[in-house]
Amino acid sequence: MAPKGRHPGNGSQALVVYKGKPALAEEEGERLELTLVTGERLRVRPKDVLFLHPGPASLDLRAPEGEEEAAWELLAGQMVSLQELAELVYGAYTPEAAWGAYLLAQKGERFVLEGEGVRARTAEELEAWRRAKEEKEARERAFREGVARLKAGSPAPEDRFLLAEVEAFALGRRKESPVLRALGLPETLEAAHGLLLRLGLWRRENPHPRRLGLPLEAPSLPLPPLPEERREDLTHLLAFAIDDEGSQDPDDALYAERVEGGFRLLVHVADVAALVAPGSPMDREALRRGANLYLPEGTVPMLPAEATALLGLGLQPVSPALTFELRVSEEGELREERLFPSWVRVQRLTYAEALERPDLGPLREVAEAFRRRRLAQGALEITLPEVKVRVEGDVVRITPLLPYESRIWVREAMLLAGYAAAHLALREGLPFPYATQEAPSRRVEGEGLAAMWEQRKALRRTQLRATPAPHRGLGLPLYAQVTSPLRRYLDLVAHQQLRAWLKGERPLSQAELLERVGAAEAVADAVREAERKSKLHWTLLHLMERGYEGVGVLVERRGSQGVFLLPELGLSTEVVLAQPLPLGAELRLSFREADLPALEAHFTARLGGA
């Protein structure tokens, strides 16, 4: 308990320090019984206290006046006991002097407590300590004065370090914000964003991808050469990459023709796995990113831009592809599939342009046949309004995606290719990333936006698994996503498996596949969240800068409020209902205000209705 064998004896109470406070101690067997300044008594181990004086002592302690500086000049650089320090500073070893010596060591200026002894600082150490103390006091003063200016809404240039801290917190790079605490604001991302907006440091900044830790630069990795291998030359056949205007990563192209008994459908997919082998640097980078990140500000690809330029279908005069040749009956039944590497010559079309091509008639017919078959097998079709949000310089453009029939042709061809790939993988015992979905919690009857809205709420989440299971939402017994290997990592993994099977090489094992599925899905969730929040962020900015008035459709009732869908904006909002309205009713809504940090828009129903 005490140095030099000293301990309380003869019923006296020693003075000790327990958790930084003085206490009186008496021995009770192998324990000490303490009396604290609060009057509380407790038993502790001897090693839990620091011995100061053998007693008798009381807790009414007042450190006497002493010669601290003279004692330090005598002891500089030496190690002494607390008793020796007390005798040198105060000229006596009393409980009060022992307590005073402890306080001097705790202050840490000239003396430093080390174990049960005290070390006197050297002159150099003392000077460094004082400089550090002055610097700390200056920082604390600058912090207090800067916080006062921030509270008044008039930051000075020297307050940049405080704003940088708030900005780092707002971007998710810090876990706490002393500035927000000092301002009396909650330590939330929204509060930090709001402060930066009020102070004018931020105006249109989109923090959401960075908060989620997503890279915002394209990967920079060297491309290996395209391997020398046999490819079927299909350059004499038509092939169309059909997409929205402005699409920069065409990774599929189509052509269909009528044959005896039905249709021959060719689905060409960018042969990304020819360049990106499992475990290669590009493969690891693509896994880290999970998918292309589509932001209104631009696209952040999961593969180097050079890979898209080389492999994107129609970006070069002739493109390498992995071709799915599918035989489909008049009734939309998949009868046969063949898979092979190819060379294709692709013409790029927009959805609008595709409608003007009579040579795409067979594609329309096979798509309609397969769609009817899926619907008969329980597939759900949910067609809610969609918009594309783009930032062009200082202008935010919101463009509704028109429901061209050609979108259905492309969608059904993609689903057919995914169904065929899953069927092939199951038949060949090939580990594969199957996309599965359980049946919805309920089937919603009726048509219109309100019914679609309600049905979407009842959908189960699509899951990626290494074991096959039905995809109830698509009405398919098996399905895998295989038509976007330039844009989605697990599509690329599916291609790596298919190429290994085609070449007779070892594919990824079930365990290796599961590991990739889990990692890629976790990142893909973050990508989807960043895309959703970024789209809403820029939509709100558009409303704040330009205002809006348009038709909203009531799709859900929540007590006295209604959820309205604004088709022109692809946005939903809650509005107080002045009177009961049936689902599907239309009102004319005017934008009132937005809470940009909270990603909330507020509208008012215009009197007089739609």
Secondary structure, 3 states (H helix, E strand, C coil): CCHHHCCCCCCCCEEEEECCEEEEEEEECCEEEEEECCCCEEEECHHHCEEEECCCCCCCCCCCCCCHHHHHHHHCCCEEEHHHHHHHHHCCCCHHHHHHHHHHHHHCCCEEEECCEEEECCHHHHHHHHHHHHHHHHHHHHHHHHHHHHHHCCCCHHHHHHHHHHHHHHCCCCCCCHHHHHCCCCCCHHHHHHHHHHCCCCCCCCCHHHHCCCCCCCCCCCCCCCCCCCCEECCCCCCEEEECCCCCCCCEEEEEEEECCEEEEEEEEECHHHCCCCCCHHHHHHHHHCECEEECCEEECCCCHHHHHHHCCCCCCCEEEEEEEEEEECCCCEEEEEEEEEEECCEEEEHHHHCCCHHHHHHHHHHHHHHHHHHHCCCCCCCCCCEEEEEECCEEEEEECCCCHHHHHHHHHHHHHHHHHHHHHHHHCCCCCEEEECCCCCCCCCCCHHHHHHHHHCCCCCEEECCCCCECCCCECCCCCCCCCCCEHHHHHHHHHHHHHHHCCCCCCHHHHHHHHHHHHHHHHHHHHHHHHHHHHHHHHHHHHHCCEEEEEEEEEECCEEEEEECCCCEEEEEECCCCCCCCCEEEEEEEEEECCCCEEEEEECCCCC
